[in-house]
């Protein structure tokens, strides 16, 4: 198939061997035109591992950026260097089922742009269980339709889950979308890129193109990722969109501000509100727990995640206000 696989990676040297074996096992190495791995200025052993692998694997090309420049720049570099008519973006920390390459080859002629479906082994760890259960609750409308292809269009783009962890798109379509803004203009490149693409052609979320994925599985990296998402979340859902997440954020920020005022002006009342809030958050764990043991396992992760992400959203609002004052605004004129 006339497809270039592009994998942007940063400090993921320990995952590359497993990823490549997954490519081999599912037939992707044999079927793809080429595989490009873009090392985004890694400081670990990634460059050495990739160079050694490229010496013995003729389908693999390794591209290296001197400094960490972000996924947008890494993906754009890969797309500009690609020889395939279409490009298939994949993340590093994934595994592919044995029928993955066959599914892509079979579906690509019908669905030119495809977002794959992510599977998480919930028995692996409490973090995997939390990620899967919480997302199935928050995005329950998506999962109601996830057993069949979902066509993303400008009018329904924000209603469904999507991402570039597994994303097939015509090369020229991606390059046109990428020219809509400069890399430094956006924090949440996934959303803005994909929205530009659906303005040109639909993207299909397809249940037959699947990958296995694992979130961070220790508390500090897990919460660190939540913190990173704060500015990205607010950039799109607060400053560019006016959907359900916008109104939830407004209510949440107003609640935090009001509670802070109470803690200063009337500490006993403020403390009572804080206790009530923490209790409500703790109780909400039951919304995606299927048993008492699930509740006990997920409760501390949920409390830590909600606290961290709430602080990250407030921080993200400040970050994006500062960026807008500097004139660093994404070109989202075509967003609907």
SULKARA-V325938 format. One record per residue. N is the residue number from 1. RES is the residue in three letters. OMEGA is omega in whole degrees, -180 to 180 (NA if undefined). Layout:
{{N RES OMEGA} {N RES OMEGA}}
This chain:
{{1 UNK -174} {2 UNK -175} {3 UNK 170} {4 UNK 176} {5 UNK 180} {6 UNK 180} {7 UNK 172} {8 UNK -177} {9 UNK 180} {10 UNK 179} {11 UNK -180} {12 UNK -177} {13 UNK -177} {14 UNK -178} {15 UNK -170} {16 UNK -180} {17 UNK 179} {18 UNK 179} {19 UNK -178} {20 UNK 178} {21 UNK 176} {22 UNK 176} {23 UNK -180} {24 UNK -174} {25 UNK -177} {26 UNK 178} {27 UNK -178} {28 UNK 179} {29 UNK -180} {30 UNK -171} {31 UNK -176} {32 UNK 177} {33 UNK 179} {34 UNK 177} {35 UNK 178} {36 UNK 172} {37 UNK -177} {38 UNK 179} {39 UNK -173} {40 UNK 176} {41 UNK -179} {42 UNK 178} {43 UNK 177} {44 UNK -176} {45 UNK -174} {46 UNK -176} {47 UNK -179} {48 UNK 180} {49 UNK -179} {50 UNK -179} {51 UNK 179} {52 UNK -180} {53 UNK -179} {54 UNK 180} {55 UNK -177} {56 UNK -180} {57 UNK -174} {58 UNK 180} {59 UNK -173} {60 UNK 169} {61 UNK 178} {62 UNK 176} {63 UNK -175} {64 UNK 170} {65 UNK -177} {66 UNK -179} {67 UNK 176} {68 UNK -174} {69 UNK 179} {70 UNK -175} {71 UNK -178} {72 UNK -179} {73 UNK -179} {74 UNK 180} {75 UNK -180} {76 UNK 177} {77 UNK 179} {78 UNK -179} {79 UNK 179} {80 UNK -179} {81 UNK -174} {82 UNK 178} {83 UNK -178} {84 UNK 177} {85 UNK 176} {86 UNK 177} {87 UNK 179} {88 UNK 179} {89 UNK 176} {90 UNK 175} {91 UNK -178} {92 UNK -173} {93 UNK 180} {94 UNK 168} {95 UNK -177} {96 UNK 176} {97 UNK -173} {98 UNK -179} {99 UNK -174} {100 UNK -176} {101 UNK 179} {102 UNK 180} {103 UNK 178} {104 UNK -179} {105 UNK -178} {106 UNK -173} {107 UNK -175} {108 UNK 180} {109 UNK -178} {110 UNK -179} {111 UNK -171} {112 UNK 177} {113 UNK -174} {114 UNK 166} {115 UNK -179} {116 UNK -180} {117 UNK -177} {118 UNK 175} {119 UNK 179} {120 UNK 177} {121 UNK -175} {122 UNK 178} {123 UNK -175} {124 UNK -178} {125 UNK 177} {126 UNK 180} {127 UNK 176} {128 UNK 179} {129 UNK -179} {130 UNK -178} {131 UNK -178} {132 UNK -176} {133 UNK -178} {134 UNK 180} {135 UNK 178} {136 UNK 177} {137 UNK -177} {138 UNK -177} {139 UNK -176} {140 UNK 177} {141 UNK 177} {142 UNK -175} {143 UNK 174} {144 UNK -177} {145 UNK -169} {146 UNK 180} {147 UNK 178} {148 UNK -180} {149 UNK 177} {150 UNK 180} {151 UNK 178} {152 UNK 178} {153 UNK 179} {154 UNK -176} {155 UNK -179} {156 UNK -172} {157 UNK -175} {158 UNK -176} {159 UNK -172} {160 UNK 176} {161 UNK 175} {162 UNK 179} {163 UNK -176} {164 UNK 176} {165 UNK 169} {166 UNK -171} {167 UNK 176} {168 UNK -178} {169 UNK 174} {170 UNK -175} {171 UNK -176} {172 UNK 177} {173 UNK 179} {174 UNK -178} {175 UNK 177} {176 UNK 179} {177 UNK -177} {178 UNK 180} {179 UNK -178} {180 UNK 179} {181 UNK 178} {182 UNK -179} {183 UNK -177} {184 UNK -177} {185 UNK -172} {186 UNK 172} {187 UNK -178} {188 UNK -174} {189 UNK -179} {190 UNK -175} {191 UNK -176} {192 UNK 178} {193 UNK -176} {194 UNK 177} {195 UNK 176} {196 UNK -177} {197 UNK -179} {198 UNK 173} {199 UNK 178} {200 UNK -179} {201 UNK -179} {202 UNK 171} {203 UNK -179} {204 UNK 171} {205 UNK -170} {206 UNK -178} {207 UNK -179} {208 UNK 174} {209 UNK -170} {210 UNK 173} {211 UNK 170} {212 UNK -177} {213 UNK -180} {214 UNK 174} {215 UNK 174} {216 UNK -170} {217 UNK 169} {218 UNK -166} {219 UNK -175} {220 UNK 177} {221 UNK 180} {222 UNK 179} {223 UNK 176} {224 UNK 178} {225 UNK 177} {226 UNK 179} {227 UNK 179} {228 UNK -176} {229 UNK -178} {230 UNK 178} {231 UNK 179} {232 UNK 180} {233 UNK -176} {234 UNK 179} {235 UNK -176} {236 UNK -170} {237 UNK 180} {238 UNK -173} {239 UNK -177} {240 UNK -175} {241 UNK 177} {242 UNK 180} {243 UNK -176} {244 UNK -180} {245 UNK 176} {246 UNK -177} {247 UNK 176} {248 UNK 179} {249 UNK 179} {250 UNK 179} {251 UNK -179} {252 UNK -180} {253 UNK 178} {254 UNK 179} {255 UNK 178} {256 UNK -180} {257 UNK 179} {258 UNK 179} {259 UNK 178} {260 UNK 178} {261 UNK 180} {262 UNK 179} {263 UNK 179} {264 UNK -174} {265 UNK -178} {266 UNK -174} {267 UNK 180} {268 UNK 179} {269 UNK 179} {270 UNK 179} {271 UNK 178} {272 UNK 178} {273 UNK 179} {274 UNK 179} {275 UNK 179} {276 UNK 179} {277 UNK 179} {278 UNK 179} {279 UNK 179} {280 UNK 178} {281 UNK 179} {282 UNK -180} {283 UNK -178} {284 UNK 175} {285 UNK -179} {286 UNK -178} {287 UNK 180} {288 UNK 174} {289 UNK -179} {290 UNK 180} {291 UNK 177} {292 UNK 180} {293 UNK 174} {294 UNK -178} {295 UNK -178} {296 UNK -180} {297 UNK -173} {298 UNK -175} {299 UNK -178} {300 UNK 178} {301 UNK -179} {302 UNK 179} {303 UNK -179} {304 UNK -179} {305 UNK -179} {306 UNK 179} {307 UNK -179} {308 UNK -177} {309 UNK 177} {310 UNK 177} {311 UNK -180} {312 UNK 178} {313 UNK 177} {314 UNK 176} {315 UNK -179} {316 UNK 176} {317 UNK 177} {318 UNK 179} {319 UNK -177} {320 UNK 173} {321 UNK 179} {322 UNK 179} {323 UNK -180} {324 UNK 176} {325 UNK 177} {326 UNK -179} {327 UNK -179} {328 UNK -175} {329 UNK 179} {330 UNK 177} {331 UNK -177} {332 UNK -176} {333 UNK -178} {334 UNK -180} {335 UNK -179} {336 UNK NA}}
